[in-house]
Amino acid sequence: MIIKEIVGNTASVPINNREIDYLHLEWFETTKRIIRKETANGLELAVKLWQEGIRLQEGDILWLDEQKAIVVSILPCEAIVITPHNLLQMGTICYEIGNKHLPLFIQDDQVLVSYEAPLFRLLAAAGYEPTIQKRKLLNMLKANVQPHEHGREGKSSETLFTKILNLTTKA
């Protein structure tokens, strides 16, 4: 079966008495635009989401008919969990993790990131009191970095990256 769009989410679309077949995904699979996997009941799916920036969420409905619904379920994983004491600590923790270019999750006033031993040691050494817990990583922060430069005098303001972008966006 080929899935090309998300029908809705169980938070807003009633499933009623339909049989639910779960598509279990790891947190890092939720940003993929093409996924080929089997559901919990063994149905082979090809998910092809062509729209840019789409992320599969917990409870997303990929198929819905009178008898069945295919629903996304994010699998729990080992995660570093930190409960910041104040807003300054929240910002500092997010900066430290973001500086490592790792996906960051904010859930229930806690900062979560997929477990990595070196990061755990760094956060513990900095005094943030991290713990390791089995959690579903659901609310990934979306960070977009736009091309920019840092004022080079006497040089063209157009970088190689900007030139390539301009070439590819012209009709």
N, CA, C and O of each residue as an XYZ file, in Angstrom:
684
protein
N       0.846     -1.172      0.000
C       0.000      0.000      0.000
C       0.896      1.241      0.000
O       1.887      1.293      0.729
N       0.551      2.226     -0.807
C       1.309      3.479     -0.884
C       0.505      4.590     -0.211
O      -0.657      4.824     -0.545
N       1.140      5.265      0.734
C       0.531      6.371      1.477
C       1.185      7.659      1.002
O       2.410      7.779      1.042
N       0.376      8.639      0.545
C       0.924      9.890      0.027
C       0.537     11.110      0.857
O       1.012     12.215      0.595
N      -0.330     10.914      1.866
C      -0.724     12.044      2.699
C      -1.182     11.558      4.067
O      -1.515     10.388      4.258
N      -1.189     12.490      5.010
C      -1.678     12.213      6.348
C      -3.162     12.574      6.365
O      -3.533     13.695      6.018
N      -4.009     11.630      6.766
C      -5.462     11.823      6.757
C      -5.897     12.739      7.893
O      -6.826     13.530      7.729
N      -5.246     12.641      9.023
C      -5.596     13.418     10.206
C      -4.815     12.900     11.390
O      -3.782     12.252     11.220
N      -5.297     13.179     12.594
C      -4.647     12.711     13.807
C      -5.732     12.241     14.761
O      -6.830     12.797     14.792
N      -5.420     11.223     15.530
C      -6.406     10.659     16.455
C      -6.849     11.668     17.513
O      -7.882     11.472     18.154
N      -6.092     12.733     17.702
C      -6.486     13.773     18.657
C      -7.706     14.545     18.170
O      -8.443     15.110     18.978
N      -7.927     14.575     16.849
C      -9.040     15.362     16.308
C      -9.999     14.569     15.409
O     -11.103     15.030     15.122
N      -9.582     13.389     14.971
C     -10.427     12.568     14.095
C     -10.838     11.311     14.865
O      -9.978     10.536     15.283
N     -12.139     11.103     15.054
C     -12.581      9.914     15.795
C     -12.327      8.627     15.007
O     -12.611      8.549     13.812
N     -11.795      7.634     15.692
C     -11.538      6.319     15.091
C     -12.768      5.427     15.237
O     -12.987      4.519     14.436
N     -13.568      5.697     16.272
C     -14.768      4.916     16.581
C     -14.436      3.440     16.752
O     -13.515      3.108     17.499
N     -15.150      2.551     16.089
C     -14.963      1.107     16.291
C     -14.054      0.469     15.249
O     -14.082     -0.750     15.073
N     -13.260      1.260     14.565
C     -12.365      0.710     13.543
C     -11.205     -0.050     14.209
O     -10.777      0.270     15.318
N     -10.723     -1.054     13.494
C      -9.523     -1.767     13.939
C      -8.325     -0.841     13.709
O      -8.194     -0.247     12.639
N      -7.453     -0.719     14.713
C      -6.268      0.127     14.582
C      -5.056     -0.752     14.324
O      -4.764     -1.669     15.091
N      -4.356     -0.461     13.238
C      -3.100     -1.123     12.891
C      -2.017     -0.062     13.029
O      -2.042      0.948     12.326
N      -1.068     -0.286     13.928
C      -0.052      0.735     14.207
C       1.164      0.593     13.295
O       1.631     -0.512     13.019
N       1.656      1.726     12.842
C       2.945      1.798     12.160
C       3.921      2.331     13.204
O       3.927      3.525     13.504
N       4.744      1.442     13.755
C       5.699      1.820     14.798
C       6.946      2.429     14.162
O       7.580      1.819     13.301
N       7.282      3.628     14.593
C       8.446      4.345     14.061
C       9.388      4.752     15.185
O       8.953      5.064     16.294
N      10.677      4.745     14.887
C      11.674      5.347     15.780
C      11.554      6.860     15.623
O      11.090      7.334     14.586
N      11.960      7.621     16.628
C      11.813      9.078     16.587
C      12.493      9.677     15.371
O      11.980     10.635     14.792
N      13.645      9.134     14.968
C      14.406      9.710     13.858
C      13.786      9.397     12.500
O      14.160     10.007     11.499
N      12.846      8.458     12.451
C      12.166      8.134     11.196
C      11.027      9.108     10.892
O      10.532      9.146      9.765
N      10.610      9.892     11.881
C       9.446     10.764     11.707
C       9.697     11.907     10.734
O       8.741     12.499     10.233
N      10.942     12.230     10.455
C      11.245     13.319      9.526
C      11.549     12.827      8.114
O      11.745     13.632      7.203
N      11.589     11.517      7.931
C      11.871     10.975      6.602
C      10.667     11.183      5.690
O       9.519     11.071      6.121
N      10.945     11.487      4.430
C       9.865     11.697      3.465
C       9.469     10.404      2.771
O       8.369     10.302      2.228
N      10.360      9.411      2.785
C      10.057      8.110      2.192
C      10.397      7.029      3.222
O      11.524      6.944      3.709
N       9.401      6.214      3.538
C       9.583      5.133      4.517
C       8.933      3.880      3.946
O       7.820      3.929      3.422
N       9.627      2.776      4.050
C       9.063      1.485      3.641
C       9.146      0.571      4.867
O      10.231      0.182      5.298
N       7.974      0.240      5.417
C       7.915     -0.538      6.650
C       6.639     -1.344      6.704
O       5.700     -1.104      5.945
N       6.619     -2.316      7.623
C       5.414     -3.086      7.882
C       4.721     -2.551      9.120
O       5.369     -2.093     10.061
N       3.394     -2.616      9.110
C       2.615     -2.235     10.285
C       2.695     -3.375     11.304
O       3.254     -4.435     11.022
N       2.137     -3.145     12.473
C       2.129     -4.170     13.528
C       1.419     -5.445     13.066
O       1.765     -6.539     13.511
N       0.432     -5.312     12.179
C      -0.295     -6.481     11.666
C       0.310     -7.058     10.389
O      -0.283     -7.946      9.775
N       1.484     -6.567      9.979
C       2.190     -7.158      8.844
C       1.855     -6.591      7.481
O       2.269     -7.157      6.469
N       1.115     -5.482      7.420
C       0.799     -4.851      6.138
C       1.996     -4.015      5.690
O       2.471     -3.151      6.427
N       2.480     -4.283      4.471
C       3.636     -3.540      3.962
C       3.185     -2.183      3.431
O       2.280     -2.093      2.602
N       3.841     -1.120      3.930
C       3.520      0.250      3.531
C       4.716      0.920      2.884
O       5.867      0.651      3.229
N       4.420      1.790      1.947
C       5.411      2.720      1.410
C       4.824      4.105      1.661
O       3.824      4.480      1.050
N       5.438      4.851      2.547
C       4.985      6.204      2.862
C       5.853      7.157      2.063
O       7.076      7.167      2.198
N       5.197      7.969      1.218
C       5.910      8.933      0.377
C       5.273     10.296      0.567
O       4.275     10.622     -0.076
N       5.859     11.093      1.458
C       5.356     12.433      1.737
C       6.265     13.434      1.037
O       7.373     13.700      1.503
N       5.809     13.982     -0.062
C       6.663     14.833     -0.887
C       6.740     16.261     -0.385
O       7.677     16.983     -0.725
N       5.779     16.682      0.414
C       5.776     18.070      0.883
C       6.941     18.305      1.843
O       7.184     17.500      2.742
N       7.645     19.392      1.650
C       8.807     19.756      2.472
C       8.380     20.058      3.905
O       7.342     20.681      4.129
N       9.176     19.619      4.868
C       8.963     19.984      6.258
C       7.900     19.193      6.996
O       7.560     19.542      8.126
N       7.364     18.139      6.398
C       6.350     17.321      7.065
C       7.049     16.375      8.040
O       8.051     15.742      7.707
N       6.498     16.296      9.246
C       6.986     15.338     10.240
C       5.811     14.492     10.689
O       4.740     15.009     11.006
N       6.021     13.202     10.713
C       4.974     12.333     11.237
C       4.921     12.502     12.749
O       5.952     12.578     13.418
N       3.709     12.560     13.272
C       3.493     12.775     14.705
C       2.796     11.559     15.308
O       2.156     10.780     14.601
N       2.929     11.411     16.610
C       2.192     10.385     17.349
C       0.695     10.549     17.051
O       0.143     11.638     17.203
N       0.056      9.474     16.633
C      -1.378      9.511     16.376
C      -1.782      9.918     14.971
O      -2.973      9.948     14.663
N      -0.811     10.238     14.099
C      -1.171     10.573     12.719
C      -1.842      9.376     12.054
O      -1.392      8.237     12.182
N      -2.924      9.661     11.345
C      -3.672      8.619     10.650
C      -3.215      8.603      9.194
O      -3.343      9.598      8.481
N      -2.680      7.459      8.764
C      -2.174      7.325      7.398
C      -3.195      6.686      6.464
O      -3.121      6.872      5.250
N      -4.139      5.940      7.012
C      -5.176      5.283      6.216
C      -6.426      5.175      7.068
O      -6.359      4.865      8.258
N      -7.559      5.434      6.452
C      -8.822      5.358      7.180
C      -9.910      4.900      6.225
O     -10.179      5.562      5.222
N     -10.538      3.770      6.530
C     -11.726      3.343      5.794
C     -12.766      2.904      6.825
O     -12.609      3.179      8.014
N     -13.802      2.240      6.393
C     -14.899      1.877      7.306
C     -14.477      0.857      8.368
O     -15.034      0.838      9.466
N     -13.497      0.009      8.044
C     -13.095     -1.051      8.964
C     -11.792     -0.786      9.708
O     -11.631     -1.226     10.847
N     -10.858     -0.070      9.075
C      -9.500     -0.009      9.612
C      -8.928      1.400      9.585
O      -9.291      2.235      8.756
N      -8.006      1.630     10.540
C      -7.212      2.859     10.557
C      -5.754      2.455     10.768
O      -5.445      1.630     11.628
N      -4.863      3.051      9.969
C      -3.429      2.853     10.177
C      -2.912      4.118     10.845
O      -3.026      5.217     10.303
N      -2.333      3.937     12.054
C      -1.970      5.065     12.913
C      -0.491      4.985     13.291
O       0.027      3.906     13.578
N       0.178      6.132     13.288
C       1.593      6.233     13.657
C       1.731      6.136     15.169
O       0.996      6.779     15.917
N       2.682      5.325     15.602
C       3.034      5.218     17.014
C       4.557      5.339     17.126
O       5.296      4.550     16.537
N       5.014      6.332     17.886
C       6.459      6.549     18.071
C       6.943      5.622     19.188
O       6.370      5.599     20.278
N       7.985      4.872     18.910
C       8.530      3.940     19.898
C       9.341      4.682     20.963
O      10.047      5.638     20.642
N       9.248      4.258     22.213
C      10.097      4.853     23.248
C      11.559      4.467     23.010
O      11.850      3.413     22.446
N      12.465      5.334     23.445
C      13.896      5.057     23.329
C      14.599      5.575     24.583
O      14.004      6.296     25.384
N      15.862      5.203     24.746
C      16.640      5.754     25.847
C      16.892      7.221     25.563
O      17.358      7.589     24.484
N      16.579      8.052     26.540
C      16.713      9.496     26.357
C      17.368     10.120     27.579
O      17.226      9.639     28.703
N      18.084     11.199     27.325
C      18.595     12.037     28.404
C      17.475     13.013     28.730
O      16.959     13.696     27.845
N      17.104     13.076     30.001
C      16.016     13.940     30.445
C      16.568     14.916     31.485
O      17.204     14.517     32.461
N      16.312     16.193     31.253
C      16.763     17.234     32.185
C      15.567     18.105     32.533
O      14.812     18.513     31.651
N      15.398     18.386     33.804
C      14.352     19.289     34.265
C      15.018     20.583     34.704
O      15.576     20.644     35.799
N      14.972     21.621     33.871
C      15.615     22.892     34.225
C      14.921     23.536     35.429
O      13.712     23.400     35.616
N      15.714     24.236     36.237
C      15.184     24.909     37.430
C      14.615     26.290     37.116
O      13.786     26.808     37.865
N      15.061     26.888     36.004
C      14.571     28.221     35.640
C      14.769     28.433     34.138
O      15.326     27.581     33.445
N      14.305     29.578     33.651
C      14.363     29.872     32.224
C      15.805     30.022     31.726
O      16.117     29.611     30.608
N      16.671     30.599     32.535
C      18.080     30.742     32.148
C      18.716     29.370     31.959
O      19.434     29.146     30.985
N      18.457     28.463     32.878
C      19.015     27.117     32.762
C      18.434     26.402     31.546
O      19.150     25.678     30.854
N      17.143     26.597     31.279
C      16.512     26.010     30.085
C      17.245     26.477     28.826
O      17.597     25.664     27.972
N      17.475     27.787     28.714
C      18.166     28.326     27.545
C      19.580     27.802     27.420
O      20.028     27.478     26.320
N      20.284     27.714     28.529
C      21.669     27.246     28.514
C      21.749     25.773     28.116
O      22.616     25.382     27.334
N      20.851     24.968     28.651
C      20.823     23.538     28.305
C      20.523     23.364     26.819
O      21.183     22.585     26.131
N      19.528     24.091     26.334
C      19.167     23.998     24.913
C      20.320     24.457     24.029
O      20.554     23.880     22.967
N      21.042     25.489     24.456
C      22.203     25.970     23.701
C      23.287     24.892     23.653
O      23.841     24.614     22.589
N      23.587     24.290     24.796
C      24.634     23.257     24.857
C      24.300     22.083     23.941
O      25.163     21.591     23.215
N      23.049     21.639     23.979
C      22.641     20.506     23.133
C      22.591     20.934     21.664
O      23.055     20.202     20.790
N      22.035     22.109     21.391
C      21.957     22.618     20.024
C      23.321     22.840     19.413
O      23.499     22.676     18.206
N      24.286     23.213     20.236
C      25.656     23.436     19.772
C      26.299     22.134     19.285
O      27.286     22.162     18.550
N      25.743     21.010     19.693
C      26.217     19.698     19.232
C      25.439     19.234     17.999
O      25.669     18.138     17.487
N      24.507     20.086     17.523
C      23.684     19.799     16.340
C      22.863     18.528     16.512
O      22.732     17.729     15.584
N      22.310     18.351     17.715
C      21.461     17.209     18.003
C      20.004     17.649     18.095
O      19.723     18.743     18.587
N      19.070     16.817     17.631
C      17.660     17.159     17.759
C      17.265     17.237     19.227
O      17.704     16.436     20.053
N      16.441     18.204     19.523
C      16.066     18.532     20.891
C      14.551     18.442     21.026
O      13.817     18.810     20.109
N      14.092     17.958     22.155
C      12.661     17.790     22.405
C      12.297     18.475     23.711
O      13.025     18.358     24.696
N      11.183     19.185     23.728
C      10.670     19.809     24.947
C       9.331     19.149     25.242
O       8.409     19.217     24.430
N       9.225     18.513     26.399
C       8.007     17.821     26.793
C       7.816     17.969     28.296
O       8.737     17.711     29.071
N       6.628     18.381     28.705
C       6.293     18.483     30.136
C       7.338     19.278     30.918
O       7.785     18.834     31.975
N       7.727     20.437     30.413
C       8.721     21.303     31.056
C      10.077     20.632     31.248
O      10.840     21.002     32.140
N      10.368     19.656     30.417
C      11.653     18.975     30.459
C      12.306     19.048     29.089
O      11.633     19.169     28.065
N      13.638     18.970     29.090
C      14.421     18.922     27.862
C      14.842     17.472     27.671
O      15.387     16.852     28.585
N      14.589     16.936     26.485
C      14.946     15.557     26.172
C      15.803     15.513     24.916
O      15.633     16.317     24.000
N      16.707     14.578     24.893
C      17.520     14.322     23.712
C      17.836     12.826     23.723
O      17.975     12.221     24.786
N      17.948     12.241     22.538
C      18.283     10.827     22.447
C      19.600     10.578     23.185
O      20.524     11.388     23.111
N      19.675      9.458     23.890
C      20.841      9.186     24.740
C      22.132      9.029     23.943
O      22.200      8.275     22.972
N      23.132      9.746     24.372
C      24.516      9.598     23.915
C      25.391      9.764     25.146
O      25.285     10.769     25.850
N      26.256      8.791     25.415
C      27.074      8.798     26.638
C      27.927     10.067     26.785
O      27.945     10.646     27.872
N      28.636     10.525     25.739
C      29.455     11.737     25.921
C      28.622     12.968     26.291
O      29.045     13.775     27.119
N      27.444     13.114     25.683
C      26.584     14.252     26.004
C      26.076     14.137     27.439
O      26.012     15.132     28.160
N      25.717     12.930     27.850
C      25.244     12.726     29.221
C      26.329     13.146     30.214
O      26.044     13.840     31.189
N      27.579     12.722     29.963
C      28.691     13.084     30.855
C      28.923     14.590     30.872
O      29.193     15.166     31.926
N      28.821     15.233     29.704
C      29.003     16.686     29.618
C      27.936     17.417     30.429
O      28.247     18.337     31.185
N      26.684     17.006     30.271
C      25.589     17.658     30.987
C      25.676     17.408     32.494
O      25.360     18.293     33.289
N      26.101     16.207     32.885
C      26.263     15.892     34.311
C      27.412     16.712     34.904
O      27.299     17.239     36.011
N      28.520     16.815     34.159
C      29.670     17.584     34.642
C      29.339     19.066     34.787
O      29.906     19.754     35.636
N      28.413     19.556     33.952
C      28.005     20.960     34.021
C      26.996     21.197     35.146
O      26.610     22.338     35.401
N      26.562     20.116     35.825
C      25.675     20.253     36.968
C      24.193     20.305     36.653
O      23.411     20.787     37.473
N      23.782     19.819     35.479
C      22.371     19.899     35.089
C      21.519     18.736     35.593
O      20.308     18.736     35.374
N      22.104     17.759     36.251
C      21.396     16.616     36.822
C      20.572     15.831     35.791
O      19.371     15.639     35.985
N      21.199     15.378     34.701
C      20.453     14.607     33.703
C      20.136     13.205     34.230
O      20.857     12.666     35.069
N      19.056     12.633     33.727
C      18.719     11.243     34.018
C      18.538     10.516     32.689
O      18.339     11.137     31.645
N      18.610      9.205     32.751
C      18.351      8.382     31.565
C      17.015      7.699     31.785
O      16.821      6.993     32.775
N      16.090      7.915     30.850
C      14.753      7.329     30.956
C      14.328      6.786     29.598
O      14.790      7.252     28.557
N      13.457      5.814     29.623
C      12.841      5.296     28.400
C      11.639      6.201     28.120
O      10.669      6.191     28.878
N      11.697      6.992     27.025
C      10.643      7.962     26.732
C      10.343      7.992     25.245
O      11.190      7.643     24.423
N       9.132      8.411     24.905
C       8.776      8.700     23.518
C       9.229     10.132     23.243
O       8.845     11.053     23.964
N      10.033     10.321     22.219
C      10.480     11.663     21.841
C       9.478     12.193     20.817
O       9.490     11.791     19.653
N       8.608     13.103     21.268
C       7.464     13.500     20.462
C       7.520     14.922     19.920
O       7.098     15.150     18.786
N       8.012     15.866     20.670
C       7.915     17.276     20.283
C       9.279     17.838     19.897
O       9.888     18.604     20.643
N       9.742     17.441     18.721
C      11.041     17.913     18.248
C      10.960     19.403     17.939
O      10.044     19.862     17.256
N      11.930     20.143     18.451
C      11.983     21.564     18.122
C      12.404     21.710     16.679
O      13.297     21.006     16.206
N      11.767     22.616     15.989
C      12.095     22.859     14.589
C      13.017     24.070     14.530
O      12.662     25.160     14.979
N      14.186     23.867     13.978
C      15.135     24.959     13.832
C      15.509     25.093     12.363
O      15.968     24.136     11.741
N      15.315     26.257     11.827
C      15.691     26.527     10.441
C      16.828     27.531     10.438
O      16.755     28.571     11.092
N      17.864     27.215      9.708
C      18.983     28.130      9.582
C      18.975     28.675      8.161
O      19.088     27.915      7.199
N      18.845     29.969      8.034
C      18.854     30.606      6.731
C      20.292     30.940      6.345
O      21.104     31.251      7.217
N      20.623     30.880      5.048
C      21.966     31.258      4.624
C      22.250     32.702      5.020
O      21.413     33.584      4.830
N      23.426     32.932      5.567
C      23.819     34.280      5.954
C      25.334     34.374      5.927
O      26.023     33.366      5.775
N      25.844     35.573      6.074
C      27.291     35.745      6.152
C      27.625     36.768      7.220
O      26.745     37.444      7.754
N      28.886     36.870      7.518
C      29.332     37.704      8.625
C      30.196     38.857      8.126
O      31.361     38.974      8.506
N      29.621     39.715      7.266
C      30.222     40.968      6.811
C      31.680     40.917      6.410
O      32.545     41.312      7.193
N      31.972     40.446      5.223
C      33.354     40.415      4.729
C      33.575     41.676      3.908
O      32.967     41.849      2.851
N      34.438     42.548      4.388
C      34.690     43.814      3.682
C      35.432     43.570      2.379
O      36.323     42.725      2.298
N      35.039     44.343      1.344
C      35.723     44.270      0.056
C      35.373     43.038     -0.754
O      35.886     42.865     -1.859
N      34.526     42.192     -0.240
C      34.137     40.967     -0.953
C      32.695     41.110     -1.422
O      31.931     41.912     -0.885
N      32.338     40.330     -2.418
C      30.952     40.296     -2.873
C      30.074     39.772     -1.740
O      30.472     38.877     -0.994
N      28.882     40.340     -1.622
C      27.987     39.891     -0.549
C      27.351     38.549     -0.866
O      26.632     37.989     -0.039
N      27.615     38.028     -2.066
C      27.034     36.767     -2.469
C      28.032     35.635     -2.223
O      29.124     35.624     -2.791
N      27.640     34.672     -1.362
C      28.503     33.531     -1.086
C      28.290     32.469     -2.151
O      27.348     32.560     -2.939
N      29.150     31.469     -2.182
C      29.003     30.362     -3.115
C      27.662     29.669     -2.890
O      26.981     29.304     -3.848
N      27.280     29.488     -1.614
C      26.008     28.862     -1.291
C      24.843     29.680     -1.838
O      23.904     29.118     -2.400
N      24.894     31.003     -1.680
C      23.841     31.877     -2.183
C      23.780     31.820     -3.707
O      22.691     31.811     -4.281
N      24.926     31.781     -4.359
C      24.956     31.680     -5.826
C      24.292     30.386     -6.300
O      23.525     30.390     -7.264
N      24.590     29.288     -5.621
C      23.983     28.001     -5.988
C      22.470     28.056     -5.776
O      21.702     27.596     -6.620
N      22.049     28.621     -4.641
C      20.607     28.755     -4.382
C      19.936     29.595     -5.467
O      18.854     29.248     -5.942
N      20.564     30.679     -5.852
C      19.996     31.545     -6.892
C      19.889     30.819     -8.226
O      18.906     30.993     -8.946
N      20.880     30.014     -8.561
C      20.845     29.262     -9.818
C      19.717     28.234     -9.825
O      19.070     28.023    -10.851
N      19.486     27.600     -8.686
C      18.480     26.530     -8.640
C      17.059     27.060     -8.490
O      16.108     26.324     -8.753
N      16.882     28.325     -8.071
C      15.525     28.842     -7.881
C      15.030     29.656     -9.048
O      13.859     30.037     -9.064
N      15.871     29.942    -10.032
C      15.428     30.697    -11.205
C      14.605     29.816    -12.116
O      14.911     28.640    -12.312
N      13.553     30.400    -12.673
C      12.638     29.622    -13.538
C      13.225     29.314    -14.871
O      12.578     28.672    -15.698
